Amino acid sequence: MYADVKPELILWACERSGYSMDILEHKFSKLSAWIEGSAKPTLKQLENFANSTHAPIGFFFLSEPPVEILPLPDFRTIANGYLRKPSPNLLDTIYICQQRQEWYREYAKMNGMNPLDFVGSFKEFENIQIVAEKIRNKLEFDVEKRKKLTSWESALSHFIEKVENSGILVMRSGVYLNNNYRHLDVEEFRGFSISDKLAPLIFINGADTKAAQMFTLAHEVAHIWLGVSGVTDTQPSSFSGSSVEKWCNAVAAEILVPVSSIEKEFNSDENLKKEMSRLAKFYKVSTLVILRRIYDIGAISQDKFRIEYKNELERLKSFADSKGSGGGDFYANQKYKISSSFAKALLISTLEGNTLHRDAFKLLGFSKFSTFKELGARLGVMI
């Protein structure tokens, strides 16, 4: 049985997927004929094509290609222009996080959990240093503890745990669910936040460097305290962009590298690049954040900052081996991919019979009970 699909919808799915036509034509030999309208796919072929292009199969029966928009406010700016066409990987990541948040919100209500009073408690006009200090105190996340950690990975894990302990769900991954063929692109987004009094959620693009993820997490934390959801492309240089992003960038920088601290630590007599590297290791942040803070304390001019920032950005991009959060123990990574708080709650609810295994598997991105059982054992909710 053949599917009555308009050629423009086949072409739309190809373009939306981000794959080259050569790749798709290699997999679907009649693709050109489908686009030309001289042939129709069978229902099975259409189902396979939809799965391969990550397009909802129902969209192929519309009268015209849909206009997809982000389901969250878009604060991203790339090369001073706004991105308008989100990729399937970004869209699907937001959708699954929204589903997880909805589930956790209902779980929180059923278990009598109280709303988090800090969500939406600040306004943009409030003093940056006071706001950042209050956030650090709430999270118990200070410089003295952080500088004793041995690596950016340990610092990031420490930061995530502190944010999770406050009641915010933190999810970090470089791929959609556990699909290693669907990589998330840091050039498209670095993170997003979904504000909610009962189940605030932060997602960090794990394809970014660990040092960059530190800033992204701090930036999204500021979004939650401001009570503003959104998809972001966080950068320490914030001379342009929306007032929300500039405020969140400033708060993030102050959370990670307080002005009062770097004024004492910065040695103006030392070579700038050496000092950037030293301070980045000290605070466990990227050299870009350090450079911005050096500018903030008036140690370099804005012109100098722009030149050095551009050079440092290009240098960091040259390190191909610094990307990603893949590898390592699969189950150890899951508590960061899914959120330890969310995973424990979902596992317990499923074991108690309040959530179907089928629904739990979908939210977790698993298909085998053995994986579910092992994760439960690792998180201490199953024997």
KOLSE-251188 format. One record per residue (C-alpha): chain; residue number from 1; residue in three letters; x, y, z. Coordinates in steps of 0.001 Angstrom, whole numbers, plus 524288, in hexadecimal, padded with zeros to 5 digits. Layout:
# residues N
  cadena  num  residuo     xx     yy     zz
       A  NUM      ALA      X      Y      Z
...
This chain:
# residues 383
  cadena  num  residuo     xx     yy     zz
       A    1      MET  80000  80000  80000
       A    2      TYR  80570  80D25  7FBF2
       A    3      ALA  804E0  81994  80427
       A    4      ASP  7FEDB  825A3  7FDFD
       A    5      VAL  80987  82F2A  801D5
       A    6      LYS  80C06  83C10  7FB18
       A    7      PRO  819C8  83D5F  7F56D
       A    8      GLU  81C13  84A39  7FC8C
       A    9      LEU  81A89  84327  80997
       A   10      ILE  824D8  83937  805C6
       A   11      LEU  82DF8  84467  80224
       A   12      TRP  82A9E  84B7E  80EC9
       A   13      ALA  82E87  83F8D  816CB
       A   14      CYS  83B64  83E71  80F69
       A   15      GLU  83EF3  84CA6  811C9
       A   16      ARG  83A45  84C3B  81FE7
       A   17      SER  8427C  8403D  82307
       A   18      GLY  84F6A  84706  8206D
       A   19      TYR  85476  83B4C  818DF
       A   20      SER  859EC  83C95  80B2D
       A   21      MET  851EF  8379A  7FFBD
       A   22      ASP  85CD3  82E00  7FC7F
       A   23      ILE  85B60  8277E  809BF
       A   24      LEU  84C9A  826C1  808D8
       A   25      GLU  84C91  82214  7FAB4
       A   26      HIS  85626  81751  7FE55
       A   27      LYS  84C65  81279  80862
       A   28      PHE  84010  814FA  8004E
       A   29      SER  842A7  811D3  7F20A
       A   30      LYS  835B7  81780  7ED5B
       A   31      LEU  83701  82451  7F4D3
       A   32      SER  838E2  82C99  7E87C
       A   33      ALA  82C9D  826B3  7E28F
       A   34      TRP  824F1  829A7  7EEFC
       A   35      ILE  8296B  837D5  7EE85
       A   36      GLU  82650  83902  7E005
       A   37      GLY  818E9  832FB  7E242
       A   38      SER  81B04  827FC  7D878
       A   39      ALA  81A22  81DB1  7E33A
       A   40      LYS  8142E  81C13  7F0B3
       A   41      PRO  81A27  8153B  7FC8F
       A   42      THR  81362  809B8  802C1
       A   43      LEU  80E7F  80B94  810A1
       A   44      LYS  81A02  80392  81594
       A   45      GLN  823A2  80B9D  80D9A
       A   46      LEU  81D7F  8181E  812AA
       A   47      GLU  81E93  8134F  820A7
       A   48      ASN  82D03  8102F  81EA7
       A   49      PHE  82F29  81D4D  817FA
       A   50      ALA  8287F  8247A  82335
       A   51      ASN  83111  81D73  82D26
       A   52      SER  83D64  82049  82551
       A   53      THR  83A50  82ED2  823F6
       A   54      HIS  83523  82FE9  831F1
       A   55      ALA  82842  83558  82CF5
       A   56      PRO  81B13  83217  83346
       A   57      ILE  81434  8292A  829AA
       A   58      GLY  80762  8307D  82B2D
       A   59      PHE  80D96  83C8E  8251C
       A   60      PHE  80E9C  83593  817F6
       A   61      PHE  7FFD9  8359B  81677
       A   62      LEU  7FE7F  84465  817F7
       A   63      SER  7FA8C  84CBA  80C5E
       A   64      GLU  80740  85484  80D27
       A   65      PRO  8140A  85462  814B4
       A   66      PRO  8124F  858CE  822D0
       A   67      VAL  81917  864B3  82868
       A   68      GLU  81FE6  85FE2  834A2
       A   69      ILE  8236A  86980  83F4E
       A   70      LEU  82A6D  867A6  84C19
       A   71      PRO  820F9  864B5  85736
       A   72      LEU  82940  86D78  85FFC
       A   73      PRO  82D81  87BB3  85EB5
       A   74      ASP  83976  87CB8  855EA
       A   75      PHE  844D0  88482  85B91
       A   76      ARG  84F21  87F43  85246
       A   77      THR  85746  88878  84A1D
       A   78      ILE  8614D  88392  8406A
       A   79      ALA  86973  88D7D  838CC
       A   80      ASN  85FD2  89801  83D20
       A   81      GLY  85481  890EA  836A2
       A   82      TYR  8498D  888D3  83C60
       A   83      LEU  84834  87A77  838BE
       A   84      ARG  83AB9  877A6  83357
       A   85      LYS  83A94  86939  82FAD
       A   86      PRO  83D30  86050  83B36
       A   87      SER  842A8  852E1  8380F
       A   88      PRO  83B13  8465C  83AF1
       A   89      ASN  8452B  842FA  8454E
       A   90      LEU  842F5  84FAD  84CA8
       A   91      LEU  83424  84EE6  84B5A
       A   92      ASP  8337E  840CD  84FCA
       A   93      THR  83C8A  84395  85B40
       A   94      ILE  833A0  84E92  85FCD
       A   95      TYR  82789  8460C  85DFD
       A   96      ILE  82CE5  83AC2  8660F
       A   97      CYS  8314B  84429  870BE
       A   98      GLN  823B4  84A4A  870F8
       A   99      GLN  81DC6  83CBE  87268
       A  100      ARG  8271D  83989  87D71
       A  101      GLN  8240D  8465F  88425
       A  102      GLU  81569  8441E  882E6
       A  103      TRP  816DC  8369C  888DC
       A  104      TYR  81F42  83BB3  89414
       A  105      ARG  815EE  846F6  896C3
       A  106      GLU  80ABE  83D57  898C2
       A  107      TYR  8139A  834BF  8A109
       A  108      ALA  8171E  8408E  8A979
       A  109      LYS  808C4  84405  8AB5B
       A  110      MET  80510  83618  8AF09
       A  111      ASN  8101F  83586  8B8FB
       A  112      GLY  80CFD  842A5  8BF3C
       A  113      MET  81989  84956  8BB02
       A  114      ASN  8199E  857FE  8BD7A
       A  115      PRO  81B97  86224  8B2AB
       A  116      LEU  8295A  867A6  8B1E3
       A  117      ASP  8290E  8759E  8B6AE
       A  118      PHE  8356B  879B6  8AF73
       A  119      VAL  82FB6  8772C  8A1DE
       A  120      GLY  82C99  8847C  89C06
       A  121      SER  83102  88B6E  8A86D
       A  122      PHE  83A1D  89534  8A1B1
       A  123      LYS  8383C  8A032  897F6
       A  124      GLU  8418D  8A53D  88D8F
       A  125      PHE  843C1  8B22F  89460
       A  126      GLU  84924  8ABE5  8A0C8
       A  127      ASN  85774  8AD01  8A47A
       A  128      ILE  85F75  8A27D  89DBF
       A  129      GLN  868F1  8A01B  8A8E9
       A  130      ILE  85E25  89EF7  8B30F
       A  131      VAL  8564B  895BF  8AA55
       A  132      ALA  86223  88D1C  8A799
       A  133      GLU  865C8  88C8F  8B5FB
       A  134      LYS  85806  8884E  8B9AB
       A  135      ILE  85854  87DA7  8AF57
       A  136      ARG  865B8  878D7  8B3C3
       A  137      ASN  860FB  8786E  8C1DA
       A  138      LYS  854A5  87118  8BE34
       A  139      LEU  85C65  86721  8B660
       A  140      GLU  867A7  866A8  8C02C
       A  141      PHE  8708A  8686C  8B48B
       A  142      ASP  87C67  87091  8B7D3
       A  143      VAL  889D9  872F7  8B238
       A  144      GLU  89139  86D2C  8BDC3
       A  145      LYS  88B03  85FBF  8BC19
       A  146      ARG  88C36  86021  8AD6C
       A  147      LYS  89A94  86372  8ACB1
       A  148      LYS  89DA9  856E9  8B448
       A  149      LEU  8978E  84E83  8A994
       A  150      THR  8A14B  8482E  8A071
       A  151      SER  89AC0  849DC  89322
       A  152      TRP  89043  850D4  88B67
       A  153      GLU  88888  8440E  88AF0
       A  154      SER  8886A  842EE  899BD
       A  155      ALA  884FB  8515B  89AEA
       A  156      LEU  879C1  84FE7  89144
       A  157      SER  87499  843BA  89824
       A  158      HIS  87582  84B03  8A518
       A  159      PHE  86E24  856A4  89F6E
       A  160      ILE  86384  84E02  89987
       A  161      GLU  8617F  846FC  8A678
       A  162      LYS  8604D  853EC  8ADB6
       A  163      VAL  85626  858E6  8A403
       A  164      GLU  84EA6  84BFF  8A4A4
       A  165      ASN  84EA7  84C96  8B387
       A  166      SER  847A7  859AF  8B2A6
       A  167      GLY  83C4B  85323  8AB82
       A  168      ILE  83FD0  8562C  89D5E
       A  169      LEU  8404A  84ACA  893CE
       A  170      VAL  84D16  84B3C  88C3C
       A  171      MET  84EA5  8432C  87FD2
       A  172      ARG  85B14  842E2  877DB
       A  173      SER  85D9E  83B9A  86B34
       A  174      GLY  8649F  83D1E  85E45
       A  175      VAL  85AC1  83499  8570B
       A  176      TYR  84C0A  83344  85642
       A  177      LEU  84810  8293C  86094
       A  178      ASN  85231  81E59  85F3A
       A  179      ASN  852F6  81EDF  85062
       A  180      ASN  86143  820C4  84CE9
       A  181      TYR  85D6A  82392  83ECF
       A  182      ARG  855E4  82FC8  842D6
       A  183      HIS  86033  83939  847AB
       A  184      LEU  85C7E  84656  84D7A
       A  185      ASP  8635B  851D6  84720
       A  186      VAL  8697F  85C1F  84FF4
       A  187      GLU  8690A  86588  84483
       A  188      GLU  85A3D  86490  84554
       A  189      PHE  85853  86556  85416
       A  190      ARG  85FB3  86378  860C0
       A  191      GLY  85475  861D1  86A0A
       A  192      PHE  84699  86508  86DC2
       A  193      SER  83E80  866DE  879FC
       A  194      ILE  8301E  86465  87CA6
       A  195      SER  82B8E  86C26  8885D
       A  196      ASP  82192  86611  89189
       A  197      LYS  81EE5  86788  8A00F
       A  198      LEU  81E2D  858E0  8A26F
       A  199      ALA  826E7  8533F  897E2
       A  200      PRO  83092  85D23  89249
       A  201      LEU  83938  856A1  88823
       A  202      ILE  84666  859C5  88219
       A  203      PHE  84C40  852E4  8765F
       A  204      ILE  85ABB  8543C  87303
       A  205      ASN  86048  8509B  865C9
       A  206      GLY  86A63  84677  869B0
       A  207      ALA  87154  84798  85C98
       A  208      ASP  87798  85413  861A6
       A  209      THR  88426  85482  86996
       A  210      LYS  88303  8522D  8782A
       A  211      ALA  887DC  85FEA  87B08
       A  212      ALA  87D93  865A2  871E4
       A  213      GLN  87312  85D3A  87828
       A  214      MET  87654  86369  88547
       A  215      PHE  8728C  870AF  87FD2
       A  216      THR  8667A  86B48  878F9
       A  217      LEU  86199  86549  885A5
       A  218      ALA  863D3  871ED  88D21
       A  219      HIS  85CF5  87980  88250
       A  220      GLU  8511C  87079  8827C
       A  221      VAL  850B7  87112  89157
       A  222      ALA  84F6F  87FD3  88FFA
       A  223      HIS  8441F  87D8D  8867E
       A  224      ILE  83D1C  8754A  890C1
       A  225      TRP  83F1A  87F6D  89B6E
       A  226      LEU  839F3  8899D  891E1
       A  227      GLY  82E7A  880B0  88E89
       A  228      VAL  830AF  881B0  87FD9
       A  229      SER  8311A  87586  87743
       A  230      GLY  838E7  8754D  86AB2
       A  231      VAL  84296  86F15  86160
       A  232      THR  84FEA  87566  86222
       A  233      ASP  85D27  87653  85BC6
       A  234      THR  86489  87B09  86799
       A  235      GLN  87112  882B6  865B8
       A  236      PRO  878A2  88A73  86FEE
       A  237      SER  879B9  895DF  86657
       A  238      SER  86CD3  89CF0  86801
       A  239      PHE  86DB0  8AA3C  861BA
       A  240      SER  86212  8A6F0  858F6
       A  241      GLY  855C9  89EC6  85A01
       A  242      SER  84983  89FA6  86237
       A  243      SER  84946  8A5DE  86FA9
       A  244      VAL  845AF  8989E  87569
       A  245      GLU  851B0  89218  86FA9
       A  246      LYS  85ACF  89D00  873BD
       A  247      TRP  85571  89C6D  88193
       A  248      CYS  8568E  88D93  88250
       A  249      ASN  8645A  88E0F  87CAF
       A  250      ALA  86856  8980E  886D5
       A  251      VAL  8626B  89023  891EC
       A  252      ALA  868C8  883A2  88CEA
       A  253      ALA  87624  88A10  88C49
       A  254      GLU  8748B  88F5E  89A0C
       A  255      ILE  87012  88223  89F50
       A  256      LEU  87C0B  87B59  899CC
       A  257      VAL  8863A  88619  89B20
       A  258      PRO  8825A  89082  8A513
       A  259      VAL  8881C  89DEE  8A26B
       A  260      SER  88CD2  89EF0  8B07E
       A  261      SER  89458  89246  8AEB8
       A  262      ILE  89AAB  894A0  8A189
       A  263      GLU  89ED7  8A24D  8A582
       A  264      LYS  8A756  89BB1  8AFC3
       A  265      GLU  8ABCA  89059  8A751
       A  266      PHE  8AF03  89742  89A7F
       A  267      ASN  8BD65  89A9A  898AB
       A  268      SER  8BE58  8A5D7  88F14
       A  269      ASP  8CD26  8A45C  88E34
       A  270      GLU  8CBFC  896B8  88875
       A  271      ASN  8CA44  89368  87A01
       A  272      LEU  8BB9D  89446  876ED
       A  273      LYS  8BA78  886E0  87094
       A  274      LYS  8C1E2  88033  87B8B
       A  275      GLU  8B956  8870C  8857F
       A  276      MET  8ACFC  8830D  87E37
       A  277      SER  8B155  874EB  87E60
       A  278      ARG  8B500  87537  88CBE
       A  279      LEU  8A857  87B8B  89101
       A  280      ALA  8A032  87277  88872
       A  281      LYS  8A5F9  866EC  88FD6
       A  282      PHE  8A429  86DDE  89CCB
       A  283      TYR  895A0  870CB  89AC2
       A  284      LYS  892E4  864D4  89207
       A  285      VAL  88D06  86D17  8872A
       A  286      SER  890C8  87011  87925
       A  287      THR  89B51  879DB  875BB
       A  288      LEU  890A3  881A8  86ED6
       A  289      VAL  88998  883CD  87BB7
       A  290      ILE  89665  887CB  8821C
       A  291      LEU  8994E  8914C  87719
       A  292      ARG  88BEE  89772  878BF
       A  293      ARG  88DF9  898FE  88759
       A  294      ILE  89B4E  89F12  88531
       A  295      TYR  89486  8A8F8  87C80
       A  296      ASP  889AC  8AAE2  8869F
       A  297      ILE  8936A  8AF07  89113
       A  298      GLY  89934  8B904  887B8
       A  299      ALA  8A62B  8B22E  88587
       A  300      ILE  8A4FE  8B29F  87696
       A  301      SER  89DE6  8BB7B  86D07
       A  302      GLN  891FB  8B77F  86553
       A  303      ASP  899CB  8B779  858A2
       A  304      LYS  8A415  8AEDC  85EE1
       A  305      PHE  89972  8A5F9  8641D
       A  306      ARG  8931B  8A460  856B8
       A  307      ILE  8A015  8A0FB  85033
       A  308      GLU  8A460  89770  85AB2
       A  309      TYR  896D8  89141  85B85
       A  310      LYS  8968A  88EAA  84CE2
       A  311      ASN  8A433  888D0  84D29
       A  312      GLU  8A13A  8804B  858EA
       A  313      LEU  89465  87BA9  8530B
       A  314      GLU  89B63  87755  846B8
       A  315      ARG  8A5DC  87080  84EC2
       A  316      LEU  89BCC  868FC  856A3
       A  317      LYS  89480  864CA  84A6E
       A  318      SER  8A0ED  85E92  8455B
       A  319      PHE  8A08C  8544E  8501C
       A  320      ALA  89867  849B4  849D8
       A  321      ASP  89AEB  84078  8551B
       A  322      SER  894F0  84984  85F33
       A  323      LYS  886F2  84773  85AD4
       A  324      GLY  87C8E  83E61  85FAC
       A  325      SER  87835  83722  86BB3
       A  326      GLY  877E5  829BD  86584
       A  327      GLY  87FA9  81E0E  869D1
       A  328      GLY  8816E  818FC  87786
       A  329      ASP  877DE  810E3  87F59
       A  330      PHE  86A5D  810F5  878FE
       A  331      TYR  862E5  8102D  885D5
       A  332      ALA  86B8A  819F7  88CCB
       A  333      ASN  868B5  8239E  881D3
       A  334      GLN  85A09  82165  88268
       A  335      LYS  85812  8289F  88F31
       A  336      TYR  85D1E  834BC  88860
       A  337      LYS  85657  8322B  87B70
       A  338      ILE  8490F  83006  881A0
       A  339      SER  84A48  83737  88EB3
       A  340      SER  84CB5  82F15  89AA5
       A  341      SER  840B5  83498  8A184
       A  342      PHE  837D1  831D4  89603
       A  343      ALA  83D34  82421  893AE
       A  344      LYS  83BAA  82009  8A1F3
       A  345      ALA  82DC6  82545  8A287
       A  346      LEU  829F1  81E7C  895D4
       A  347      LEU  83009  81188  899D0
       A  348      ILE  82949  811AD  8A713
       A  349      SER  81C30  81568  8A110
       A  350      THR  81D72  80A6F  8971B
       A  351      LEU  8212A  80054  8A153
       A  352      GLU  81592  8048B  8A9A1
       A  353      GLY  80C99  80278  89DF3
       A  354      ASN  808E7  810C7  89C57
       A  355      THR  80FC1  81219  88F20
       A  356      LEU  80F5B  80830  88421
       A  357      HIS  81C57  80219  8804B
       A  358      ARG  81955  805EF  87244
       A  359      ASP  81825  8144D  87609
       A  360      ALA  82441  813BE  87E91
       A  361      PHE  82C4D  80DB9  8739E
       A  362      LYS  827EB  81880  86A52
       A  363      LEU  82BA0  82351  873D8
       A  364      LEU  838BA  81D10  876DC
       A  365      GLY  83BFA  819B0  868C5
       A  366      PHE  83D89  80B33  86BBC
       A  367      SER  837A1  7FF4A  8654B
       A  368      LYS  83C4F  7F431  86E1C
       A  369      PHE  8382E  7F0B5  87BE1
       A  370      SER  84623  7EC7E  87EED
       A  371      THR  84ABE  7FA7E  87C80
       A  372      PHE  83FD7  7FFB6  8851A
       A  373      LYS  84357  7F615  88FED
       A  374      GLU  851DF  7F91C  88F75
       A  375      LEU  84F71  807C6  89002
       A  376      GLY  846B4  80590  89BC4
       A  377      ALA  85175  7FDEA  8A279
       A  378      ARG  85B81  80885  89F92
       A  379      LEU  85288  812F4  8A528
       A  380      GLY  84F96  80ADF  8B13B
       A  381      VAL  8410F  808C4  8AEEE
       A  382      MET  841D7  7FA89  8AA86
       A  383      ILE  84976  7EEDD  8AF7A
